[in-house]
Amino acid sequence: MADLFDCIISTKQTFGGCTELVLQNGALAACAAQGQFLHIQCGDQTLRRPISICDVAGDSLTVVFEVKGAGTEWLAAQQVGAVVNVLGPLGHGFPLVCGRILVCGGGIGVPPMLLTAKGAEAADAVLGFRTASREMLTDRFRAVCTDVVVMSDDGTCGKQGFVADGAAELLKKHTYAAVMACGPKIMLKTVAQAAKKAGVPCYVSMEERMGCGIGACLVCACKTTKNGEEGYRHVCKDGPVFAAEEVCWDD
């Protein structure tokens, strides 16, 4: 982990409200792992913004994020050549497993699954969106995955239904070493249930509000159970990735 200054070498708007930035920093790119995130200083905002790493290529990293407030609005407005302060890479990401994996992403949980798929021996993907205007990165997933299923709430792209529906379909079709997922909590819960029914280990990347990003504050506490005991762990420090069976879904 390091506090570094990255230069923006590419910026573009993706689907409604989202921005894709490519940041150049060889030291950070060299140690970034699937499922980790960056904590980015956004102008004069007191708190940094946690943004998942979407991809790594050479000495650059790609992040994709939604504009949700003043901080991300500032970041989205930065132009090529601008320098941003970045703390990272942070968190414990998805494990490297032997064999074929199934990656599942919903909404803004789709971007971090791209690097996860690229790091696998073989991968399939289920990607979920609210509607066609929110679809993103599917062409990049098709370039690295064997089987890609797109789901949408309204059926305007791919199949109508939920990510868990697509996951259940592929879990019947193929044999997987693990399922790895990122997205809204209800999506993660239902994907974990589908994986459990199929007898496949599942890992989930939890989304929580963060303050410090390094485990010093209690903002991103997540209730989990380990060795039969319930307790709270930090999403930023102990996660964001947890084994699905450790998460207390109904908390």
N, C-alpha and C positions, 0 to 999 in steps of 0.2 A: 504494500500500500504506500502511495506517495501523493504529496500535494504538488501537482504539476500544472504547467500551462500548455494548453493544446491550441494549435492553429486550425481554424475551420478551412478545409480545402474544398468542400462541396456542400451545398444546401439546396433543398427543393421541397416544395409542398407536395404531400401525398394526398390521401383521401381527406375529406372534410375535417379540418381542425388539426391535422397531424403534419409534422415536419420531420424530414430526414436530414441529419447532419453527419458529415464525415469529418472526423477529427484526426489530425496528424500528430502522433506521438509514439515513436518507436519503442521507448522504454515501457510505456503502458501497454501497447499492443502485444509486446513480447510475453507479458505475464498474465494477460487477460484470459479467463476461462469461461466456458459455457455456463450461463446462468448467473454470472456476476453482474454488478451494476456500477455505474459511475455516480458520484455525488458532485453536482455541478453548481458552482456559484453563478447566480443569475442577477447581474447588475448589482444594485444596492440592497437587494433582498437579504434579510438577516439569515434565513435558513437556506441551505443548498437544496437542490432538487434531485432526488434519486431517479436515474434513468437506466434501464436495462441495456446491456450491450447486445446489439443485434447481430453484428458481424465484425470480423477482424480480417484484414488483408494487408500483408506486408507491415508497414509502419503506421497503418491507419485503422481507426475503429469507426463503426457506424452505429448511430443511435437513432431511434424513431420515437417520437413522443407526441402526446396531445397537448394542445394549449388549453390550460385549465385555470390560469390565473396570471397575475402580474409577472411572476418569475419565468414561467414557460413562455409567456408572450414576449418578454425581453429576449429570451434565448432564440426563439423562432425568428426574430427580427435581425439577428446578427448576419453579417455578410461574409463572403469568402475573404480570408485574410485576417479576420477578427481573432483575437486570442481570448480564450476562456480558462478560468481556473477550475481544475478538476481534481477531486480526491478519489483515488481508486487504484486498481479495481478493488471493489469491496464485496464482502459476503462469501458464503459457501455456496457454490453453484451445483449444477447437476453432476452426478457421478459419471465417470467413464465406465461403461460396462461392455463386456464382450458379447457380440451378437447383434441381432437386429432390434431396433427400438421403435416405439411409436411415440411421436411428439404431438401434443395437442395444445393449440393456442386459441384463445378467444379474445377478440377485440385488440386492445393494446397489449395483450399478452401474447400476441402472435410474434412480434419482432424477436424476442430473446430465444424463441424456439428455432430460429434459422441457424444460429451458430451451434446450437445443441445438435441439430440434425447433421450439420456438416462435420461434427466431431465424432460421429458414430461410424461403426463399421458398415452399417446399412440402416436406413431409416424410412419410415412412412410417416405421413402427417395427416392430421385432421385440423382444419382451420375454420373457425367460426366467426361470423360477422352479423351485425344487425340487419344490414341491407346491402345491396350491390355497391352503393356509393361509398361504403365503408371498407370494401375489400382492398387488401394490399398484400404485396410480396408473394402472391401465389406463384408467379412465374419463377421466382428465385427458389421457392420450395420445390417446384417441379424439376428444377435443374439438379437438385441434390437428393431428392427422395424418389423411391420407386413408385409408390402409390400415394396420391394426394387426394383427399376428400374435402370438399368445401361445403360448409353448411351455412345457412342463413335463416334468421328468424322468420322472414317473410317470403322466402323462396325465390328472391330476385337474383340470387347467384347460387350456383351449386344446388344442393338439395335443401328442402325446407326441413328444419329441425334443429336440434342442439348438438353441440360438440360430442357429448356423451353418446348420442345416437350413432354418430359416425365412428366413434371409438369402439363401440360394441360391435359394429359391423366388421371392422378390420380385425378385431380380436378373435372373431370367429373364422376369419379368412386366413390369417397368418399366425405364426408362432413368434412371440416376442420375448426378449430378455428383460425388458422393462418398458413401462409407460412413463413419460415425463410430460408435465403439463404446467401451463401458466395462463392465468385469466381470472375472471371473477370467482369469488369463493364458492358460489353455488355450482359453477361449472366444474371447479376442482373437486368438489364433493362428489358430484355425479360421475365424473370420469374415474375417480378413485373407486367408487362402487363398481363400475363396469370392470375395472382392472382386477379388483378383488374377486369378483364373480368368475373371471377367467383364470384366476390363480397366477396373475402376473404382478411382480413388484411395481409399485407406483411411487413416483416422486413428484412433489408439487412445489411450485414457486409461489409463496404467499405475498399478497399485496397489502401493505399497511402504510399508514402515514409515518413519516420518519422525521426526526429532529437532527440528531448529530450524525447518524450513519455509521457510528463505530461502537455502539452499545453503551454509551455513557449516560444516555437519558432513557426514559421508560415509555416513550411515545409509541414505539412499534412492538409492544409486547404481544405475544401470541400464545394462547393456552394450548399446551401440548401434554402428552403423557409419554413417559419413558421409564422402562423397567417397572411398570405398574404404578408409577407415581405421577400425579398431575402437577403441573407447574407452568410458569410463564417463561418463555425464552424470547430473545430479541430477534426479530426478522432480519435486521441489518447485520448483526454479528453472528448469530447462530444459524440463520438462514441466508438468503430468503428461501432456500430449498430445504424441505423436510421430507422424510419418508411419510407417505400419506397416512399410514396407520398411527403415526404419532400425533396427528392433528386432531384437536377436539372440535369437530365440525359444528356442533350445535351451541358452542359458547357464544 
